[in-house]
Amino acid sequence: MHLPSFTWRKLTSAIVIALGIQGLALASGAAMAQTKIAIPPVNVTASSDDGQGNIAAFTVDAKLSTHWTSDATTAMQWIEFNLGSCQNVAYSKLAWYQGDQRKYNFTLKVSANNGLTWTTVASGPSAGTSTGLVTTDFPDISANRVRLESTGNNVNKKVSLSEAEVWTLGAGNCSSSSSSSSSSAQSSSSSSSKSSSSSVSSSQSSSSSSSSGVRPPGAFFDLSKWKIQLPYNTVVAGRPASPATYNPAYTAWPNAYEVYPVELSGPNGYKDTTMFWADAEGNMVFRADSYGNTTSNSSYPRSELRELLDPYDFLDPTIPKNNWVNSNYVNPGKSKWPATKADAGAIDGTMRATVRIDHVTLNGDKDHKGRTIIGQIHASTKEPVKLIYTNQDGATANSLGAISFNNEPTEGGGEQEITLVPKEHGIKLGEWFDYEIKLSGLTLTVTVTKQSGEKFTSTFMLDTGVNGDWMYFKAGVYNLDNKDTGAVKGDYAQVSFKRLQVIHP
């Protein structure tokens, strides 16, 4: 006789088991069966990782030999699991790295509204007696996300989790669930992978600004060190008459197409229902119409974040503390630039993102159609690195797009584009993938990782002019197609981000 393979739990009354010719009978107490939720790696998000390859996705690979690690020396670290739908969550199982030698401080939280608010369901230190999966029980609760927060362990400030499981009693009722606690940033200048997995077989993703649940991206991402540049002039609702509210040195707002950190941040931050919003899953969505306005010195429209390391001085992006330099930096004799490396906002940098291309342009000419920049390193005047997605078959279902990066030397000419992911190994519209742009000294490393785990990496040496320049990261949509030739103007590029992480060592 084969017993059921599921787990029985929380039986508060006596159970009488009678084993006979009719099999197994249960009496006096109704039990419910739990199942483990299958969480794909792309649905796992973390505040950061150690940069040594111990990534958040390892916590759902069913291997105790791998682990996620992050350093909580300066701030609490978290890892989050998107359950994919509303579940009646029963309990979790956690396996800590060296968990038989260390006791980890942790708080376990759940959210029924995609991370807008959180409810604490368990906390502790861990027992410190096992490296295997240990059950953390709590009252059944409806949730679509589970989040683990930690400040380290009794040996050091490292947070290292080998495996995590979430078990469910079945579908929950998140629409009627109430969650308490504060809303939370899920991605940012220190974040890793983010929410739900999605892939579409149609030519363009179904994500759009008209979907329900349009919310401020600041409710899900820490935007306190970013400003957004949008493809039109607009008045920001609630913007003070003068920026002197934030800095007495400033008396007037500059171009209205820029929205600043103080206006972007938090659950009540700025959102635009057509060009910049958070969708129902908490992904940050950027859209730029081909016929949109452009920033100064540009011919192409953008809906793009610009890094600002000193957000107090957000109206002057050229000040030294707002930007970073490489580790070889020497001031080239310019008085307003960082005098030394120590005067810059940071030294060297890495940007990581998990993105999905929702839509590419269809109507442009062969040199512009279907091309959009999704991340870059920008210098004072030049663009040393632009990561570009190209799909000129966007009207065709399951068409593949290539990824390349463009290098514009900071001194002289000779701009070049290097193919990173060729079209035959390309990425579909609606398919999530990861990218990383890393600069150390003059060594640039660009990596793209597909959902399948297939990885493409290129290392490139930048020109020595970078040693005397300052830089900043940009992320979003920079639409390289301003040639909307359609009879009805309405072509656009759109990209969704579920993770945006910047690290400056």
N, C-alpha and C positions, 0 to 999 in steps of 0.2 A: 504494500500500500504506500502511495506517495503522499506525503503531507504537503499542504500548500506552501509555496515558496515565499509568500509575502510575510510581513511581520505583524504580530498582534501587539497592541499597546494600550495602556491606560484602562485597564479593567478594574473598576472600583468595587465590584461585587464579586462574590464567589463564582467560579466557573467549575462546573461539573463536567468532566469529560468521560463519556461512555464510549468505549471502543467495542464494536460488535460487527455483525454481518452487514449492517447498513453503513458502516464507516465511522466517521468522526462526528459526534454531536456536541454542540455547545449549548449550555443552558445557563440561566440566571446571570444575565449580563451581556448586552450587545456590544460586540467588539467591531472595530473598523480596521480595514486593511490600509497600510501605508505603502507607498511606492517612492523610490528615490527619483527625484527630478533630474532628467538629463539636461545638463547645462553645458552648452557648447563653449569653447574657449573664447570666442568673440564676445560672449555675454558677460565676461568677467572684467571688472574695472578695478584699478587700484590707484592710490594717491601717488605712488612712485614705485620704482624698484631700485635695486642696488647697482644697475648698470653693468652687472657681470653675467647677465643672461638668466637670472633667477626671476622670471616674469610671472605675472598674475595667472596666466593661463595654465601654469603647471599645477595649480590647486585643483584642477578638474581633469587631470590626465590619468587618474586611477593608478598613479605610481607614487609610492612613499619615498622613492629614491630621488625625486625632484621636489623643489619647493620654491615658493615666492619669498623674497626677502626685501625689506625696506628698512631704512634707518629712521628711528623716531627720536634721535638726539635733540632735534630742534622743534619737532612738532609731532603730534599724534598722527599715526598712519592708518589707512583703512583699505579694505578690499571689499568689493561689492559684487553681488551676483544677481543678474537679471533673470528672473524665473521664466520669462517669455509670455506669461499670462498670469491671471490672478489665481492663486492657489490657497487652499486651506492648509497652512503650514503646521506640521505637527512637532517637528524637532529638527535639530541639525547634528551632524557629526563632524568633529574637527580632529585633525592629526597635526601636531606641531613638530617642527624640525627640532631634533634633540629634546623631544618632549619628556623624556625620562630623566633629563638632567636639569631642565629649566622650567620655571613656572611663569607663564605669560600672563600679563595683565590684559584683559580684553573686555569689551562691551559688545553684545550682539543686538542689532537693531533690525527692524523690518519697516517697510513702507508699503502702503496700499495705493499710493498715488504717484508712482514712478519717481520717488525721491524728493518730492516737495516737502514732506514732513516725515519724521521717523519716530518709532516707538521702541523703547528699550525692552527686550524680552528676557535677557540674561546678561550676567556679568560675572567676573571672577578674577582670581587667578586660576589658571589651569592647574590640574592636579600635580603635574610634574612627575608622573609615574609611568608614562607610556609614550611611545612614538607612533602608535597606531591610532585608528579612528576611535574617538570617545564621544559618546552621546551627550549633547547639551539639550536638556528637556525644558519645555516651557508650555504654557497653555496654548491650545490651538488658536491660530489667528490667521485672518485673511491677509495676504500680501502678494505683491508682484516683484519685490526686491528684498534682498537680505544683505546686510552690511555688517562687517566685523571691524571694530576699531581697536587699536592697541597702542600702548606707549612703550612696549618692549617687555623684557623679562627680568628676572632677579639676577641675571648674570651681566647683561648688557642692554643697550637700547635698540637692539635689532628685533624686528618682527619677522619671523620666519614660519610660514604655514605650509605644510606639505600637501595636505588634502582637505577638502571641504565637501560635505554632502548636505543637501536639504531634502527632507522627506515630507510628503504631502498626503493628506487624507482625500484629496480630490480637488475639484474646482472650488474656489472661494467666492466671496462676494465683496469685492473691493469697493464697489459703489456705495455701500452702506457702512464700510469700515471707517473708523475714526482713528487717525494717527496723531500722536502728540509729538513733542520735542521740536527742535529747530529744523528749518529747512537746511539743505546741505549742498555745497558745491561738489560736483562729481568729476570734474575734469578741470584742468587749469594749467598754470605754470608748474604744477606738480601733480600730475595725474597719469593714469595708465589705462588702457583698453576701455571701452564703455558699452553699455547696454545692448539692445536686442540685435539678433542676427537677421538679415533680410537679403533676399536675392530675388530679382524679378526676371522672368523669361521674356517679357515684352521689351520693346525697343527702348522705352524710357521708364524710369521709376514712377510709382504712383504717388510718391510723397509730393505734397504741394502745399502752398500757403493757405489753401482753402480748407485744409483738414481741420477737424475739431481739435481742441486742446492746444491752440497756439499760445505759447507762454514766453516770458522773458528768458533768454539763454542764461542770464545771470542767476537764475534759480537752480541751474544744474552745473554751471561752469564758473570757476573763479576768474572773473574778468577784471580784477582790480589792477592788473598791470597791462591792460590792453585798451586801445581805442578802436573803433570801427569806422571805416571809410565806406560810404554808400554811394551808389551810382546816380544820385540826384541831389538837389538842394531841398532841404525840408526844415521845418521848425520842430525842434525836439520838445515834446510836451513836458511841461513842468520845469524846463530849463530856467534857472534864475536870470534876471535881467543882466547881471554882471557876474563874471567868474570870480570877482573879488570875494565872493562867499567862501571860496576855497583857497584863494591866494591873493592877498591884497595887492600884489605886484601887477596883477592883470586887471584891465579895465573893460575889455570888450572881447566877445567871443569871435573866433575866426570863422572860416567857412562852415556853413550849417550842415554840410554833408558829413562832418565828423561828429561822432558821439564819443564822449570821454569816459574814463574809468568810473568816475563818481556817478555817472548816469547809467552805465551798463550794469553795475554790480548789484547782486542780491536778487531776491525773488520778486521785487517790485521794479527791477531795472528796465531799461529800454528794450522794446521789441518793435519790429516792423513787420506787419502781417504780409508783406509782399517780398521783402528782400533779406530779412534777418530775424529768425525766430527759433524757438524750441518746439519740436513737434510733440506728439502725444507720448512718445517714448523717451523724451528728454534729450534727443539728439539736437545739436545746434546746426541750423540750416542756413546756408548762404545762397542767394540768387542774384545774378547780375544780368540785366537785359542788354542785348546787343546795342540797342539805340540809347542806352543810358548815358548820363553825364560822366565825365572823367575827372580825376584829380589833376592838379597842375602838372605839367611836363609829362603827361601820359595821353595816349591815343585810345586807350581801352577802358571800358567800365569795370568796376570792381565792387564787390561786397566783401571786404577783407579786413581782418584784424591786424593792427600794428602794435608790436611790443613796445611798452613804456616801462622801464625798470624803476623810475622814480615818479610814480603817478601823481604825487603832489604837484609837480611841475609839468602837468600834462599838456599845457598849451605851448610849451617850448620843447619839442622833441629833439632838438639839437644839443641840449645841455649834456655834459659828460655822463652824469649819473643815469640818464635815460637810456643809454646805449651800452654796448659791450665791445670789447676789443679782443684780438687774439693774443695768445701768450707770447708772441714775438714783438708786440707793439712798441714802437718808438714814435713819439710825437714828431710830425714832419715840419714843425715850425709854425703851426697854426695856433693862435692864442686862445681860441674858444674851444679847442679840442682837448681831450684829456691830456694833462701834462705828462702823466705816467700811467702805467697799467692800473695802478691802485686808485687812480682818480676816475676810472670808468665805472659803470654800473656793475660790470662783471667781466670775467676773462674766459674766453672760449664758450662754446655752447652746443647743446643738443636739443632738437625739437622732435618729438614723437607724436604721431597722430594715428587714429583709426578713422578711416573715411569711406564714404560711399559716393560714387558719382551718380546723381539722380537723373541728370539731363544734360545733354550737350547741344550746341547749336546745330541747325540743320540747313540754314539758308546761305551761309557765307561762301566765299570763293575757296579754291583749293588750298590756299595758304593760311586760311583762318578758320574754316569750318571745323567744328568739333574739338577745338583746342582751348584748354583752360589751365591756368596755373593754380595749384592747390597748396603750395607752400614755398617759401623763399627765404634766403638771407639777403637783406638789402644793406648796402653800404651808404656812405654819405650821399653819393650821387649815382653810383652804378649798382648793378644787381649781380653779385658774384654767383648766386645760385637761384635758379627758378625751376621748381619741379612741375612738370607739365604732363597732363593726361590728354591724349589725342585719340579720338574715335570719330572718323568721318563717315561712319556707317550707322549713325545713331538712329536712323529710321528703320533699321533692320533688327529683328528680334535676335537676341543672343550674340550680337556683334561684339567683337573684342577690341579693347582700346590699349594702345601702347603707353608706356611711361618713359619719359626722358628727363634729363636735366640740362639746363642751359647755363653756360658760364659766360659772363660778361666781365672781362678783366677790369680791374679798377684803374689800371694805367694802360693807355693805348687802346688799340682795337683788337680784332681777331676773335669776335664772339663765336662760340661753338656750342652745338647741341649734341649730347651723348645719349644714346639709347640705353636705357636700363632694363626695361621689360619689353621685349619685342612683341609685335602684334600677335604672332602665332602662339605666344604664351601669355596673351594679354588678359585684361580684366574686364568683365562685363559691366554694363550699366546696372546699378542696383546691387553690386557685389561689394561687401566690405573687404578692406585690406588695410595693412599697416604700412606706414612709412617712417623713416628716421633720417634726419639731416644732421650730421655731426661735423663740427669744425674744431680741430685742435691744432694750434699753430697755423700752418698753411695746408694741413692735410684735411681734405674734405672726404667724408664717407657718406654715401647715400645708399639706403637700403629700403627695399620694398618687399613685404612678405604677404603672400596670398593666403586666403582662408585655408587652403589645402596644406599650408606649411611651406610651400615652394618659396624660396628666398632668392632675391636678386640684389647683389651688392656691387658697388663701384667705388674705387678710391681714386681721388683726383687731387693734384697739387695746384693750389691757387697761385696767382701771381704775387710777387713780393710787395706789390703796392698795398695789399691787404695789411701788411705789417705796420702801415702808417695810416690806417683808416678806422672808423668806428662803424658798428653794424647793429642790426636788429632783425628779429624774425617777423615774418608775416604769414598768415594762414587764412584760408577762406576760398573765395572764388575771384580770380582775376581773369575775366573773360577776354580771350585773345581774338574774338571774332566781333568786329564792329562793322561788318559788311552784311547787314540784314537785307537780303535781296528779295525776301518774300513779299507777295502782294499785300498781305496784312502784316504790319510790323508787330512782332511779338516773340521773336526768337530770344532764347536765354540759355544760360548755363546755371546749373544748380548742384551743390555738393553738401552732403551732411557729414558732420563730425560727431563721433561718439567718444572720442578721446582727444585731448590736446594737452601735451606735457612739454614743458621747457625746463631744462636743467642747465644751470651754470655752475660748474664745479668751483 
